[in-house]
């Protein structure tokens, strides 16, 4: 479970970073 949550957290952080980057650009 911890691995799954870690992967999900990583995916969410990556997605949010991409969204923020696109929003800034």
C-alpha positions as CSV (number, residue, x, y, z in Angstrom):
1,X,0.0,0.0,0.0
2,X,2.8,2.4,0.9
3,X,4.4,1.8,-2.5
4,X,1.1,2.5,-4.2
5,X,0.5,5.7,-2.3
6,X,4.1,6.8,-3.0
7,X,3.6,6.2,-6.7
8,X,0.3,8.0,-6.7
9,X,1.9,10.9,-4.8
10,X,4.8,11.1,-7.3
11,X,2.3,11.0,-10.3
12,X,0.2,13.8,-8.7
13,X,3.3,15.9,-8.0
14,X,4.5,15.4,-11.6
15,X,1.1,16.2,-13.0
16,X,0.7,19.3,-10.9
17,X,4.2,20.5,-11.9
18,X,3.3,20.0,-15.6
19,X,0.0,21.8,-15.1
20,X,1.7,24.7,-13.3
21,X,4.4,24.9,-16.0
22,X,1.8,24.9,-18.7
23,X,-0.2,27.5,-16.8
24,X,2.8,29.8,-16.4
25,X,3.8,29.4,-20.0
